[in-house]
Amino acid sequence: MVNVLTGLGAVVTPSALLWNLIGVVIGIVFGALPGLTATQAVAIFTPLTFVMPFTISMSFLLGIYCGGYYGGAITAILLRTPGAPGNAATCMDGYPMAQKGQAGKALAIAVMASWLGGELSALALMVGAPALSLIALRFGPPEYFAIGLLGLVCVAGISEGNILKGVAGGLAGMLLATIGMDPISGRPRFTLGIQGLMAGVALIPALVGLFAITEVLAKAEQMELGKKDQLITEYDIALPTKREWWESRWTLLKGTIIGVIVGVLPGTGPTIASWMSYQEAKRSSKHPELFGTGITEGVMATEVANNAVTGGALIPLLTLGVPGDSVTAVLLGSLMIQGLTPGPLLIRNNPALVSQLFWILIIANAFMLAIGLGAARAFPQILRIPMRILLPIICVLCIVGSYAVNNSLFDVWMVVLIGFVGFVASKFGFQVAPIVLGFILGPIIEPNFRRALITSGGSPLVFVTRPFSLGILILAGLLLAFILYRQRSGGVAGEAVKEPDMA
């Protein structure tokens, strides 16, 4: 463990604090705009840090890192348009809270949970970096396949009403993820000869289409039929009560642990962490039927895990030289520009610099909390805009954001097409969340399954002869059994309650 106090003095200088604050603001703005992510923000502003000292450059970039992971929650809650993939799960309860007139409260919960997850993950970075990195080093294709399968079990958990339609939606998402170049053979598949599909369907356009465009079409249909949304009159900030914090204590703790662990595993990231945390919160809740209707626990679960990834993803970067997510991949280059080589010797040779990173994360999350709470009263004013004006604005943001990902007009057409398909699917009772989760997990499950079989000579025993993969598969089986039991018992109970009324 590194001496925590060694780097504190360097990061509390006025210049370091100012650049940290600027970075947090930039991160929140990039995170809130659909199509722009923390990864893009860090990549864009990294060249500015070439002439900066180590402390100033890391204060700036890590401020963007933390702010960007929270910023996507703002549009996810207000417009059901996640600014970043990691905030997609926040739409499940954040948007219904806004529709019930609790937009200010939902935003306050999101930033407070994000702050808590970020601070605890920074502590995990300082205390558990060596131990957690050794565990991550032992993960191979069988373990990553098992993790993906565990995430796929979440499809059953977030499927309301008809579990078969939820599973079908998840499989449809996985099928959508197979479009493009085969990750093993390098051959194109399911591209229909379309050049734009050679690289596959990009994640941002898929999310924007499934969440934002689908919602825009649904609202437009309501306007055409003369239906009106519930009038929202409450915009003031409302902090969670002590009782809500106490009742959600285990959700927050488990979400933080999930976020840190997922962050440690290279190639995963906040999107998987937030969905897994949401499913775990729903599974362990005494009232799982309330999830998706706008409850504070649902927002807490997703945002605490989303930001807990920040500290966790830095662990393999600093100890192994392996980025934990896309942002830390860019930060790897930034560290090397500063003359540092991430790896096993970094902490031993530069304990003061690692301590600085710890304090920078602590301060960045504090700035994020202050800005988020300060602006939580202003952000909901977006909902005062008449729907006939707001819907075109959302469409413009979606088009600009999807184009900005790859500077591709093809992605814009994909957003429109996927959004229309999502709208039609919702008319037949299919939900967006299972499709999104399947799309995210597909690139983890399929290639790692094939790689594991290739390395084992085609023997499926490779998944049960390795202790970590076997343990995760057992956990996935137990979780699936529990979900099926709860849904079946809940359905039977529901029928028993309805019978007297029908009589």
N, C-alpha and C positions, 0 to 999 in steps of 0.2 A: 504493500500500500504506500502511495506517495504521500509525503508530508503536505497536507492540504494548504497550510499557511504560506508556503514558499512562493506561490505565484499571486497572492492576493494583492500585494502592493502595486504590481505592474498593471493590473487590469482596472484599477479604480482611479486612474489618472483622468483628468477632464477630457483629453483627446480620445482615450480608449472608450470611455463611457459615451461620448458623443457619437462616435462611429458605431458603437453597439446599438444605440437608439436609432440612428439612421437606418441601420441594417434591418432592425425589427420592423420599422415602418414600411420599408421597401418590400420586405417579405410578406407582410400582411396584404399589401396592395396586390402583389403578384399572385398570392394565394387566393385572393378573393375573386380575381378576374378569371372566368372560365377559359381554360386552354393554356393559361400561364401558370407555371408551377414554381416551387422553390428551386427545383433543379435548374430551370431556365434562368431564374434570377441569379443564382450563384454563378452559373456559367457566363452570364452576360457581364457581371461586375467583377469577376476574378481578374481580368486584365488590369483593372484599376488598382489592384493590390500589389502589383509587381514592384513598385517603389516604396511600399509601406513597410514599416517594421513588422515583425512577427505578431506582436500583441495587437497592434492596430488592425492588421489585415484579418486576423482570426476573429477579433471582436466584430468587425463588419460582416464577414461571411457567416459566422455562426449566428449572428443576429438575424440575417436573412433566413437562415436555416430554420430557426425556431419560429419566427413570425410567419413564414410561408406555410408551415404545417398547420397553424391555427387558422390563417386567413380564409382558407377554403370553406370553413364552417359558416362564415357570414352569409354567403350566397346559398349555401346548402339549406340553411335555416329559413332565410327570407324568401327565396325564389325556387327552392327545390332544384337548384342547379349547383352541384358541388364544384367549387373552384379548383379543387385538386382531387385526384383519385382517392386519397386517404380520407377524405371527408364525405365520401359517397354514403357510408352507413349512417352518417349524422342526419341525412334526409329522412330516415325512417321515423324518428320521433321529433326532430327539430322542426321540420316543416309543419307537422300537425300542431305543435305548440304555437307556432306563429299564427296559424289559422284560427286558433282558439283565443287569440289576443294576448299571447304570452311570448311575443317575439323578444322583448327586452330580457325577460327571465331566461329564455333559451340561450341567448347570446352570452349572458352573464355566466350561466352554467358551463357553456362551451369553453370560455376563456379560463374560468377557474379550474375546470378539470384538465385543460391543456397545461396550465401552469403547474398543477400538482404532478401530472405525469412527467413533464419536462424536468422538474426539480428532482423528483425521485430517480429518474433515469440518469441524471447527472451524478447523483450519489452512487448509483450502481456502477457508473463509469469509473469513479474514483476507488471504490472498495473492491468490486468484483471483476475488474478487467482481466487480470491474468487467468483466473479460474474459468470464467465464462468463455474466454477465447479458446482454451484448451478443449472444452466441450464442443464448440463450433467446429474446431479443426477435425474432429472425428466424424463429422457428418458427411455422408456421400450420397449418391443417387438414391439408394434405398430409403434413407432417412428423409430426404426431401420429398420423395414420392409419398411416404407415410404422412408427412406434414400436410401435403396437398390433399390427401385423402381425408385427413382429419378436418381440413377446412371445407371439403365438399360435404361432409356430414352436416355442416352448418346450413346447407341448403334445406335439409329436412326441418331444421329448427326454425328458420325464418319463413317457412311456407305456411301461410295462413289458410285454413279451410281445407283445401284439397292438396294433400301432400304429393299426389301423383303429378299434378300440374306443376308443383314446385320442382320436383325432380326433373320433369321434362324440360322446364325452363333452364335448369342448371346444365343439363346435357346440351341444350341448344346453345347456351353460352360457350361451352367447351368446344362445340363444333365450329362456332364462329371463330374461335381462337386458333383453329387448325388451318385457317386460310393463310396462304403465303408460302414461304420457303420452308421445306421440311428441316427442322433443326438438326437432324442426324445425317440425312443423305444430301441435303442441300438442293433437292429438287422441288420445283413448284408444285403445289397441290391446291385443288379447288379454286383456282384463280380464273377459270373460264376464259383464259387467254387475255384477260384484262391486265395491262401493265401495272396499273395503280395498285393492284392487289398482290403484287409480287412480294412486297414487304409486309403483307398482312394488314389486318384492321388495327389501326392505332388505338391505344387505350383511351386517350382523351376524347377523340371524336365519338367513340362508342359510348362513353359515360355521358357526354353532353347530349347525344342523341336519345339515349334511353331515359335519362332523367329529365332534362330540360325540354327538349322538343316534344316528348310524349306529354309532359305537363302542359305545355303551351297549346297543343292540339286539344287536350281535354278541357282546358279553360275556354278555348274558342268554341268548342261544341256547347258548353254550358251557356255561353253568351248567345249563341245562335238559337238555343232552345228557350231563351228568356230566363234561365236560372241565374240566381245571384249568390255570390259567396257570402258567408257569414260576415256581417259588418264588424270590422276590427277597430276598436276604439282605445284599447290599452296599448300604449307604446313605452311606458315608463319601465325603467330597469327594476327588477325585483330579484334580490339575492335569494338563494336557496335557504330554507329554514334549517335550524340545527337538527330538527327531526329528519329532514330529507338527507342531510349529510350523514347522520348516524345510520339511517336505514340503507344507505348506499355505500357504507364503508367497505364492505367486502367486495362490492362491484369495483370500486376504485382501486383497491389493492390488487385484485386479480387482473384488472385491466392493465395496471402498471407492469405487473410481472409478465403478462402476455406481450405487451409492447416491447419490453426490454429483451425478452428471449427472441422474439421475432426479429428485432433489430440486429441482434447478434448474428443471426443466420444470414449469410450473404445471399443476395438475390431475392429476398422477400420484400419487406418494406411496410409502410404504414397502412396500406390498403388491406392487406391480409390481417394485420394486427387488429384493426378496428372492427372488421367483420367477425373475427373470432371472439373478441371481447364482447361484442353485442350478443352473439349467440350464447356465450357463457352466462352473461347477465340474465338473458331470457330463460335459459335452462334452469338456473338456480333461483329464479324469482318465485315468490308465492303467488304472484298474479301475472303469469306469462301472457295471458290474453290481452293485457293492457299495452304491451309493447307494440309500437306502430300506431298508437292512438294519440301520442303526444305526452310522454311521461319524462320526468327529469332523469330517471335512472338510465334510460336509453341514450340520452345525449351524453351523460357522464361516461358511460361505458365506452363509447366510440372515441370521444375526444381525449380521454386520459390515456388510452392505448395508442392513439395516433401520435401524440407528442412524446410518449415514453419511448418511441422508436429512436428519437434523436440521440439520446445518450447511448442507447444500446448499439446503434449502428456505428458509433465511433470506436467501440471496443475492438472489433476485428480490424478496423482501419489502423488503429494505433499499435496493436499488439502483433498483428499478422501481416499488415500491409494489404489487407483484402477489404475493399469497400463493403459496408453492410447494406447500402441502398444506393440509389442513383445520385443523390446529393453528395454523399461521402466519396463517390467515385470522382466527382469534380474536386472535392476538397483534397483528395489524394494528390492531384496535380498542384494545388495551392501549397501544400506542405513541402513538396519537393522543390517548388520555386523558392521557398524560404530556406532551402538547404538542408531539409530534414528528410530522412528516409524512414517512413513508417515500417515497423517490424518488431521482432522480439527485443531488440536492443534499444529501442527508442525510449521506453520508460526508464530503463536502467541508466542510460547515458544522459537523458534530458528530463529529470524529474520535475524541475521548476516549470518547464514549458508545458508539460502535461497538467500540472497543477493550474496553470493559467487557463487552459482549455476548460477545466472544471468550473472555475469561477466565472469564466465568460458565459458558459451555459446558464449558470445560476442567475447572473445579472440579466441576460437576454430574456429569460423566462419571466423575471420580475418586470422588465419593461413591457413585455407582451401583456402581462396581467393588467398593468396600469393603463395602457392604451386601450385594451379591450373593454375594460370596465368604464373607462372615460367616454368611449364612443358608443357604448351599448345603448345609450338613450337616443343617439342620432341615427344609427343604422336602420332601425325599424321604420323611420319616416319614409323609406322607399315604398312601404306598403300603402301609403296614402295616395300614391299615383294611381289614377284610374286604370282599370284593367285594359281598356282599349288602347292606352298609351304604353302601359308597361309591357304587354306581350310583344309588340314590335321591338322594343328596346332589348328584351331578352333574346329575341331572335338575332338581332344584330350582334350582340355580345357573343352568342354561340357561334355565329359564322366567323367573326373576327378571331375568336379564340381557337376554333378548330383549324382555321387557315394558318395561324401563327405557329402551330405545333411543328409542321414540316414545310411551311410555305407552299402548301399544295391545295389547289382547288378541288382535287379529287376527294380530299378529306371533308370538304364542305358538303359535297354530294353524299358522302357516306353518313354524315350527321343527319341529313334530311331523310335519307332512306331508312337508317336504323331507327330514327325517331318515329317515322310513320309505321314501321313494322311493330315497334314497341307499343304504339297506340292501339293498333289493331289487335295485338295479342292481349292487351289489357281488357279489351271488349269481350274477349272469350274467357276471362277469369285468370289469365296468366299474370304473374307479378314480375316487376322489373328486378327486384333484389336477387332472386335466384339466378336470373340470366346474367346479371353483372358478376355475381360471385363465380359462376361457372366460367365466364370469360376470363376472369383474373386467375383462376386456379388452373385452367387448362394448360398454359405454358409451363407450369410447374409439374403437373402430374404426368403428362404424356412423355416429354423427353427424358425425365428422370426414371420413369418406368422402363423405357426402352434401353437407356444406358445401363441400368442395373442388370437387365437381362443379358445385355451384350457382354458385360464384364464377368457374369457368372456362367457364361456358356449356355444361356437359355434356361437355367434352373430357377424356378420361382421360389425355391427355398432360401434365396438370398435375402428375402424380406423378413424371414422369421429366424434366421440364424444370427442376425446382428441384434444386439440387445436394445439399442436405441430405437431402431425401426420396429422391432417386435413390440416394445412398450407403447410406442405411439399408435400402432395398429390396434392393440388391445384397448387402448383408451378410446380410439375412434369407434370400435365395436360397442363398447359399453355406453358411450354417449348416444349412438344411434338407437340402441335398445331402449335407453331411458326416454329419448324423444318419442319413439313410436309408442311406448307404454303410456306416456303422459298424454299424447294426442288421442290415443284410443280411449283411455279412461275419461278424458275430458269430453270426448264426443258422446260417450255413453251417458255421462252425467248430464250433458246438455239435453239429450233426448228425454231423460227422466224428468227434467224440470219442465219441458214443454208439454208433456203428455196431459197433465191436469188442465192446462189452458185449452188444449184442443178439445177436450171432452166437454 
